[in-house]
Amino acid sequence: MKLRPPTGRRLTNLTVSIWAGASALLGIFILFWILYVVLVRGLGALNLEFFTHLPTPPGMGGGGLANAIVGTLFLTAAATLIAVPLGLMAGIYLAEFSEDSRAGDYSRFSANVLMGMPSIIVGVFAYALVVVPLGHFSGYAGALALSILMLPVITRTTEDMLRLVPNTLRESALALGAPRWKVTLAIVFRAAKGGLITGILLAVARVSGETAPLLFTALNSPYWFGSLGEPTPNLTVTIFNYAMSPYPDWQQKAWGASLLITFGVLILTVLARFLLREKKV
Amino acid sequence: MTPALRVVNGRKIKPSARGDRTFRWLTFFCSLLVPLVMLAIGLELISSSWPAVKQFGLGFFFSQEWNPVLQEFGAASSIFGTLVSTLIAMVIAVPLSLAIALFLVELAPPKVSRTVGTLIELLAAVPSIIYGMWGLFVFAPFMAHYVQPFLGQTFGFLPLFQGPPIGIGMLTAGIILAFMVLPFISAISRDVFQLVPPVVKESAFGMGATTWEVTYKVTIPYGLVGIIGAVFLGLGRALGETMAVTFVIGNAHRIAASLFAPGNTIASTLANEFSEATEPLYVSSLVALGLVLYLITYLVQVVSQMMLRRMYRAWSVGL
């Protein structure tokens, strides 16, 4: 049998290897390009006034986005308050009670599908559910939309994290006579604490950069945050409005807000990953 | 079997069956919430889009007309734009993501692989609107000055690359989408590559196959179901991505042959026009667009989940 010389095959292999390395480099390059641009353009906009003052009309100079910063914090907090308890409970059912249950299968499947649902669709849903009956835009609608986006993330990570807890721990607690709910909340939860916090952090990181579901729910407002019952100022919709405006000072504010959002989200994400890694080790 | 009353230290201890039953039902209802929300979104979209569907019928999907003043609405340009921008994104993102997965699993030393993997995953953490800011102010001018003139000169005989290089348009949106879905596809493909049993790969290496041959002839066929699942997951993301696209696509309600021309997608139309729509028929038409997007992404997600589930099940029995 005559062997084929390996030159051509080696060449193909080399080409593919270079292509693979170059692809990875391209991905990293894009990440740093974006971060660099956000950092350089954003830093110019940040000063004390940015964090403490209300926005000013275009061309006036000065002013800040303090109201939007506060509003974003409130919206995210409200969404977290709704989604965390519900998501944790749903995760408990899936991990602890859903053995061979059709409903569990379906719920898990829906959570995965809902995670990939475009966030703007969720915004339309919150609009129809809250804004239309109330007759005006409101922070509640925005918080609802964000909480719907968080729910499947928390549900699925809770399930995964609880499943990592060894069964012997549950059995020992049950053998001591503890009821199932106590075993779950006091023993299993404690063992999975790091993972659960990771899930919540990731969910918060995911929604705090969201814009699309807020566009026609929370809307935006140039005034101080009053209550979630009215249009609520927030950073992301402000970025959208300001970036699309023709005024350079507004566009610069948009970069400042972008810097806050980007690094806020990245820090949360990295923190979550760090917690998870510690747990794995 | 119900435990009887027990006496411990002279006190009667009631079996806690009731507490457990309540707990179980409570968690059960919470877990039902997710599919219920899913269903409620679909029903809401159907009922709110009904006026538009009744008014325009099937023609809604084929009409290019979009005129809020005359109350004439058609979805054709938005659907076209959604599909074209997604197609561009996938054509770019799939080979890149698979190459990255290959690099992470087969080529890079473990330490490099971990760092690079984390950085690629961080691409997924950057919010959509930041891609939009970068796309509009940095990447679109870059496209207009360097990439589009080059493409126009080289491939200008194709209608795809004709027209003024303004930076904003279908091609730029597609490329940015590609960067956004890349981390999703590459993360799952990496798992797929990693979970192929070493014995299978080593047998091929033992025959003298190169890394590329092992990947192409062993790893990819072996994990094909999972890779298809990963691609569909990315596809679903690209179809519904809103803010980044809204920033750079140009928002024109028309179908153009050239990829340099501005267009729109379902999601970008919703983002731009929903809060300004006042006429009931206008709102209803926008919701109808949303319904189309919901149905497409639902279908894509279901395919993706089925594929991934099949893969994980096959592995859990130790194939």
Interface residues (C-beta under 8 A of the other chain):
Chain A: P6 R9 R10 T12 N13 V16 S17 W19 A20 G21 A22 S23 A24 L26 G27 I28 I30 L31 W33 I34 V37 V38 R41 L86 G87 M89 A90 G91 I92 Y93 L94 E96 F97 S98 A103 G104 Y106 S107 F109 S110 A111 N112 V113 L114 G116 M117 P118 S119 I120 I121 V122 G123 V124 F125 Y127 A128 L129 F137 I148 L151 P152 T155 G177 P179 R180 W181 K182 T184 A205 G209 E210 T211 A212 L215 F216 L219 T236 I239 F240 A243 Q251 A254 W255 S258 I261 T262 V265 L266 T269 V270 R273
Chain B: I13 S16 G19 D20 T22 F23 R24 L26 T27 F28 C30 S31 L32 L33 V34 P35 V37 M38 A40 I41 E44 L45 S48 P95 L96 S97 A99 I100 L102 F103 L104 L107 A108 V116 T118 L119 I120 L122 L123 A125 V126 P127 S128 I129 I130 Y131 G132 M133 W134 L136 F137 V138 F179 L182 P183 S186 G208 T210 T211 W212 E213 T215 L233 G236 R237 L239 G240 E241 T242 M243 T246 F247 A267 L270 A271 F274 S275 L286 V287 G290 L293 Y294 T297 Y298 V300 Q301 V302 S304 Q305
